[in-house]
Amino acid sequence: MCGIIGYIGTKQASNILVKGLKKLEYRGYDSAGIAILDKDILIYKQPGKVINLEESIDHQVENVTMGIAHTRWATHGEPTVDNAHPHTSNNGDIVLVHNGIIENYKFLKDELIEKGFSFEGQTDTEVLVNYIQLIQDEQGLSIEDAVKKALQNANGAYALAIIDKKEPNKMIVTRKGSPLAIGLTDSNDEFYVASDAIPIIEYTQSLVYLNDNEVVVLERGQKMKVTDIYGVEKSYKVKKIDLNLDKVSKGDYEHYMLKEIFEQPATIKNTLYSHLNHENSDIHFENLDELKEKLVNASRIIIVSCGTSWHAGIVGEYLIEELARIPVEVEYASEFRYRNPIITKDDIVMAISQSGETADTLAALRYSKAQGATTFSICNVFGSSMARECDFTAYTYAGAEIGVASTKAFTAQVAVVSLLAIQLGLERNQITQEKANSLVEELKTIPSVVNQIFATDDHIKKVAKNYTETTSFLFLGRGINFPIALEGALKLKEISYIHAEGYPAAEMKHGPIAMIEESLPTVIVATNNEYYDKLVSNAQEVKARKGPIVAVVNDDDTEMIQIADHVFKVPRVSDLLQPIVSVVPLQLFSYHVAVFKGCNVDQPRNLAKSVTVE
């Protein structure tokens, strides 16, 4: 949600921190701040973008080699200077940055006020830093021990980087529920801290991903020390990250989102071939063998996810039930554990998440695991919390996705779940080897099919220009293309702020048809063979009420093209594989509408890339 970066070493800290914040800005961009520790603590904070912060930093930070920084997505308190991180204790000694939410902050704040503490802003983070001071003052503890003691009484989620001017060669970092990584170098004189790998890979590719309730002491000239919040020493693993800087830059593209849309042929191919035997195209999920029997004999699969990943889950429901004949339920992770769901040891609970850190999805997984279910995740980030905690993880190989509105992660997720459905169908004798081979061979053609769609981008852009003043859209789809209608609507509302609703096309007559008029365009995903005639009927119903129509159709279409005002043509593939193809023109359409409206495509208002708090 928010972005944290820290540095302690021999280089000028401010340059590393500000550069890192720019790369983390997709995680939050309501305000930004930096704290540098020299003889005293120097703090600079500004509302808005990181560039505002950069322009406010003066020469005092030169040659200072230790600091922490933060880019914020507001939870408690408006985006103001007072609410921006870093936050400082009342005595001015302790400063920290925080990603997460301290749920019992009101209880702690009342205690602090009673003991004479005062507050400048409204954040839970300011409460936490002062609570650490209180513990330190009352019990005469080091900063390390004061942090541990304070966290034993703090409920919620956090990733923290903390410095204390009384111990100027030391930084404390810890996490619970929010991601945090430590970058190591060959010497003990330099450490990097970040919410994810992206801002520190140019300095080191040796990372340690912290587990919940681990507290790390980073001290000049000393080896990194890891304990839990009770002081029990913990071991750690160093992971080598293979992430190229070029892959996390925009290159020649105007926006990350556009770059990521155009990367999809490569990312789909990478994802597919990472799970296929190169010699014979057999599907192979690494390390799945020990769980294969549970998957094959599962009484049902429950998919938990949020947002775009939830839409990928619905596509998965269609695929798995059709090919493997296993009952599938798709749940909003944010609602799942609050309704006391019935889960058994024979259930497979599958989480889908780009980051592997989505708070609601992690909570749903942990609940399911406690009930004895086998847990399975599809995610894009090696070493993420989800990957570490699940019984099995199938990775999407989409690379870093910086644009807040997910594109390439979605198609990679659908690619993985397609392979999984085919394999389960084969293992359960629901499809023949010939059918499985045919689907795999067709899947292998999807990257080139998607590439063909990009030749129509100029046409999509021209159509988009007609709808920049539109205030509302209806998206319709049937069968396996229904979740593509949902995803198309979500993309449009996320980045252009146009109200959009996705519906099953058959439901139009059960309410939404009342809204149809000349000012309400309807987008119809009409690439299904099985439901095509019914979709044409839906289009005629819209047209009879003077509603404009934009249709996604196959390039050999003959009927819908006569009814719709505008069409986006895509190559014809099997219905089961159509979602990966049908979604691409809708991604481009949403992108161009947003650009024409002057919206910030990569950093849409009020949104952050990874929702790591509930």
N, C-alpha and C positions, 0 to 999 in steps of 0.2 A: 504494500500500500504506500508507505513512505519509503524514501531511499536513504540509506546510511552509508557513509564512507569515513574511514579513519586511517591515519598514518602515524607511525612512530619510526624514526630512522635517522638518516643522515642528509636527506634531500630537503629542499624547501617544501614544507608541507602544504602551503596554501595552493600552489600550482597543481599538485596532485589531487587535492580535495575538490577544487573548483572544476577541474577537468572531469573528475569522477562524477560530480553532481550532474554535469551536463549529460553524461551517459546514463544516469539514473533518473533523469527528469520524467521519463515515461511512467515512473512509479508514483509521482506526485509533483504537482507544480503550482500549488497554492502560495507557497512561500519557501524561502531557503535561508540557511544560516551556516555559519562556520565559527568554530572556537579554536584559537591557537594558544598553546601554552608555552610561554617563555618564562620570564621571571614572574609575570602575572598572566592572567587569562585575558586575551583579546577576543571580543565577540563582535561579529557583524551579522545583521539579520535584515532581510527585506521581504515584503510581500511580493507575490508574483513570481516571475521566472528567475532562473539562476543568473541570467545576464544582469538583472537588477542588482543582485548580490555582488557579482564580479566587479561591477562599476563602483561599488561603495568601499571596496577593500583598499586600504592605503599602504604606504611603504613600511609601516610598523611590522608587517608580517614577514619581511625579508629575513632570510637566514633562520627562521624559526622552523624546527624540524619535527614538530609533533602537533597533531590537531584532530578534530572530529568535525563532521559536517552532515547536513541533513537537507533533503528536499521533501516538502510536506504535502500530504493529502489530508485535508482537515477532517477531524472527527469531533474532538471537543474544542469548541471555540472557533470563531471566524478567522480567515486568513489575514492576520494583522502582525505587526512587529512584535507585540507582546506575546502573541500565541505561537510565533515562529520558534523553531528549535535552532540552536541549543538552548536549554534552560539551565539557569544557575541557582544554586542554593542561596538562602538568605544571607549566609555569612560570606558569600562570594568565592568559596573555595572549590566547590564541586560543580561540574558542568556535565550535562549528558544530552545525548540524542536518543530518540525512541521511535520505534515502529511498533504499533500495536495499541491496545486499550487496557488500561488498568481499571477493572470493573468495580473495585471497591474504593475508588479514589475519593468518593464523597465521605466515607467513613474515616479514611486516613486524613482527609483535609480538615474535618471537624476536630480531630485530635490535635493536629498541628496548629490550628487557629487558637484552640484552647491554651496551647503552650507558647503563644506569642508570635507565631509565624505569620507572615503576610504574603499576598500573592498579587502579581501584576496582571496575569492573564486568566484564562478560563480552562487551561488544559489539565488533563490528568497527569501529564508528564512533569509539569511544574510541581505537582503534589509529590510525585515519586522522588524527585531530586532532593526536595526538602525532607522527606521522610528518611532518606539515606543520611542526611546531615543530622537529623534528630537521633537516629540510632548511633551514629559515630560519636556525637557529643555526649550522649547519656552513658555509653558503655566504653568510651575511650578506645575504639577499634580502628584498625587500618581501613583504608578505603575498600580493599578486597573483602574483608570480613564484614564491614558495614553493609556492603551491597548484598552479600549472601544472607545476612540476617534480615534485611529489609524485604528481600524477595520471598522469604518464607511467609511473610504476612501480606504479600501483594497478589491479588487474584486477577487473572486475565491473561493477555498475550503480550509478549514484548520481545523486541531485539534491542539491545542497549549497547552503547559505547560511552564510557565514563572516564573522565580524568579529574584529578584532584591536585591542586597546585601545591599542596603540602608534600605530595609524592610525584615530583615532576618528571620522573623517568619511567612512569608506569601508566598503562591504560588497561581498564577492565572492560571486557565484553562478555555478553551473555544473551541467551535467547530462550524463549518458550513460546511456541506457536507461530513465531515469525522468523523468516529465514535470516541467517547470518553466516558468513564465511570468513576465514582467515587466510590471507595469502602469505606464504613463507618464501624466504630466499635462502641462499646457501649459508649466510651468516646469521647470527642472532642479533644483529644490529638494526634490523629492518623488518617491520611487519605491516601488512595492509589488512584493512577490515572493510567489508562491503556487504550489502544486502544480496548481491549476486555477483557472478564472476565478471560481468561485462566491464565494469570500470577499472578492474585491476589486472586484466590479462596482458596488458602491454608491459607490465612490470614483472609478473610471475604467473606461471601456470600450475604452481603447486598449491593446492587449496585444501583446507580442512573445513568441512561443513559441520557446524555445531549441532549437537542433539539438544533436545529440550532439557532445561534446568542445568545445563553446563555453564560454568563460569570460567573464563580464561583470563589469566594475567599475562600481559605482554609487557616485558621490561627490557630496556636496553641491555645488551650484553648477556642476557639470560635466555635459556630455552623456554619456549612457551609452556605454561603450566595450566592444566585443566583439572578442575574438580567439579563436583555437583554443588548445589546451594547449601549442602550440609558439610562440605569440606572433604568429602570422600574423593580420593584421587581417581581420575578417569584416563583411560588410554585414548588415543585418537589415531585416525588413519589419514595419510596425506594422499590426495587424489590428483592425478595429473589431468588437466583440462586441455582438450584439443579444440581450441576455439580461436579462429583467425580474426584479427582485427578488421580485415577487409569485409568480413561477413557481418559485422555489426555497424558498418558505416552506410550512409545513404548512397554512396557512389555518385552516379550521374542523375539519380532520380530526385524529383522535387520533394518527395515525402517517403518515409519508411514504408507506409502502407502500400504505396504503389510498387515500390521495390519488392515487397513481400508477396504481393499478388503475382507479380511477374516471375518470382522465384518458384512458383508452385510446380511447374514441370520438373524442376530439379529436386525439390523437397519431396514430392510424391515418389519420384523414382528412388531417391535415397532411402525413403521409408520402406518401400516395397522390397528393394533388393537387400535391405538389412535383415529381412525376415524370410528370404527365399534362398534356397540352395541354388547356387549359380550354375551347377552342372545340369540339374534336371527340373528346376523351378518348383521343387517340393517346398511346402511351407515349413519353416522351422523357427520356433520361438525359443531363444536360448534360455536354458534353465527351467523350461516349462514341464519337462518330463515327469517330475515327481508330483506335479499337480494335475497332470493331464487326466488321470482317472477321476479325480474329483470334478473337473470341468465336464468331462464326458457324461458323468452320472449325476450331474447337478439336477436337483428338483426344480430349480429356477435360478435365473440370474437377475440380480437387482443392480441397475446402473444408477449411480449417484453422481451428480455433476451440477454445474451452474452455467448460465449464460450460453455462449456459443458451444461450449462443451456439452451442455444439456441437449442441444440440437443434434450434435454428433451422436449422443446416446440414443436419441429417438431413431436416427438412421440405423444404428446398431440393433435396436429392437426389431425393426423390419427385417434386417439381414439375418440375424440369429434365429428368429422364429421361422423364417421362410426356409433357410438352408439347414439348420440343425434341429428344428422343432423342439427347442427348449423354451419354456415360458419365460418372458422377459418383462420386467417392470422398470420403468424409467422414472426416477424420483428427483425432485428438486432437493439437492443436498441441504439447502437452508431450512427445509421443512421436515426432512426425513426423521431426524432423531427426536423431534419435539412432539411427534404423534404416537409415541410408544409402538413402533412398528414390530411386527412379528417376524423374527429372524431365527433360523435354525442352523445347526451345524452342516446341513446338507445344501445350504444356500451359498452361492457365489455372489459376493458384493463387489461390483466393478466400479472403480472411480475413473473418471476421465477429467484431466486437468492439464492445461498447457504448462503451468509453472510447477505443478506438484506441491504447491504451498497454499492452495485455496482453503481458507479457514473452515468454511462450512463443509466442504467435501472431506477434509481431514477429520473433522469431528464426526461425520457420518461413518467414515471408515473405522475410526477408533471404537465407536459405539458397536458397530457390526462385529468387529474382531472380539470385543468383550462378550458378545453373545455366542461366540463359537463359529461364526461364518468364516469361510475362506475368502481372503481379500486379494483383489487383483486391480492393478492400476494401469492406465494408459496415460503416459505423460511425456513431456519433451525435455525435462531437465534431469540429467544424471546427478545423483547425490541429493535430490530433493527429499523433503520429509516423507512424501507419499511413497517414493521409490524405496526408501529405507524401511518404512514401516509395513508395507504390504508383503503378503506371501509371495507375490510375483508381480513383475512390472514388464510391460511391453512398451518399449520406447518408440516415440515418433522421432524421426531424424530431420526435423524441420529447421534446426539451427535457431539462433536467437531471434525472437520475434519482438521487435521494439514498438511497432505501432500498437496503440492501445486496442483498437478494433482488430480482433483476431481474424486472419485470413488463411495463411499457409498452415497454421496449426490445426485449423478445422479440417482441411482436406487431408492432412497427414493422419489425423485421428480417424477419419472415415476410412482411409486406406488400411490402417491397422485393424480396425474392427471388421472390415471386409475379409481380410485374410483369416482372421480368427473365426468368423462365421463359416467360411469355406472349410477350414480345418476341422471344426467341430462337426459340421455336416458330414464330412467324410468319415471321421472317427465313429460317429453314431449311425453310420450306414443309412443316412437320409439322402445323400446324393452319391452318385457313382463317381469313380475315379475320372471317367471321361468328362463328366459335368464339372468336377473340380478343376481339371486341367484346362478346360475351356474358359472358365471364369478367371483363372490365374493368367492365362495368356492374354485375355482381354484387358485385365487390370494392367498388365505390362505396357499396353498401348495407350493408357490414359494420359501419361505425361505428354505424348505427342498430340493427343486430342486437345488437351488444355492449351497447348501451344498454338494450335490453329485458331482458338477463340481470340487470341490477342491480335490477330489480323483484323478483327472487327472493332477494335477499341475506338477508332476515330468515329465510327458510326454510333457506338454507345455514348460517346462524349457528346455528339450532336443531339441525340435524344435527351440526354440529361439536361441540356441547356433549356429545354422546354418546361422543365419542372422545378425551377429554382424558386418560384413564387408559391408553389403548392404548399399547403399547410397540413395535409393528411393523405395517407395512402392506405389501400387495402391490398394485402398479398394473399393469393390463393394457391393451394396445391393439393394434390390427392395422393394417397398411398405414400410411397417412400419419398415423394417430392413434397409432402406436407411440411416436414422439418426444414426444407429449403425455403419454403415460403416464410416460415418463422425466422430463419437466419437472414433472409433478404430484408425483412422488416426491421430486425434488430440492427443490422449494419446501417440502414438508412437513418434510424432514429439516433444511433450512437454518435455519428459523425456529422450529420447535417441538422440535427435537432428538429426534424420533421416528424410529426406523429405518424406512426405506421403500425399496423396490426396484421399479424399473420393468422390465417384461418384455414381449416380444412375446407376445401371448396364446397363440399356437400352441406356444410354448416351455414353457407351464405344465406340460404332462405330462412334460417332460424334466427334471424336478427340483423346481421350486417347489411342485408340488402336494403334495409330502411335508410341507410346512409348514402346509397348510390345516387349521384347527381353529377352534373357537368364538372364540378370543382373537385371531385374525388376520383383520382385515377386508381385503377385496379391492375395490379401486376399478377399475371397468371403463369404459373410454371406448368407448361403443357407439353412435356416431353415423354409422358408415360404412354406406352402402347395400350395397356389394359384400360386406362381411364380416359383415353383421349376424347372419345365421343361425348362423355359426360362433361369434360372440361370445355369443349366447344359449346355445349348447352349453357354452361355457366357464363361463358363469354357473351352469348346471345342475350342472356338475361340482363347482363350489365349494359350491353349496347342498347337494349330496348329502353333503358332508363337514362340514356344519353351519357353514360359514364365512359371516360377515356380508358383505353386498355393498352398496357404494355405487356407483351407475351414473350416468354422464353420458349422457343420452339426448335425442333430439329431442322436441319438444313434442307430436308426434303419435304417440309410441311406444305400442305396445299389448302387446308380449310381455315385454320386459325389466322393464317397470314392475311386472309380476306376480311376478317372481322376486326382484328387489332389495329390500333392507330400506329403502333410501333412494335417491331419484333426484334428480338436478339436471337440470332441463329447459332445453334451449337451442333456439332456432329452427333449422329445417332449412335448410342451404345446400348447395351442391355439395360433394361429397367433397373435392375439391382445395382448397377454401377452409375446410374444417371446422376445421383446427387453430387458427386465430385465435379461433374461437368456443368450441371445446371447452375451451381452456385456462383461460378466465376463471373458471368456477365452481370450478376446482381452485385457482386463486390465492386466491379468497375463502375457500375451505374451509381452506386452510393458514393463512391469516391469522387466521381466527377460532379455530382450534384453538390456535395459538400465544398469542393474547391470553388465552384461557381458562386456559391453563397459566401465565400470568404471565411469559412470555418477552419479552425485549427485541426486538420485531419489526424495528425499523429497524437495530439494531446487534447481530445475533446473535453469540454468543460465537465467538471464534477466526476470524471472517471479516472481510474488508475488501472494499470495493467494487471496487477496481481492483487486480488482482494484477500489480504492476509488477516483481516479482522472481521468478526461477525457483525 
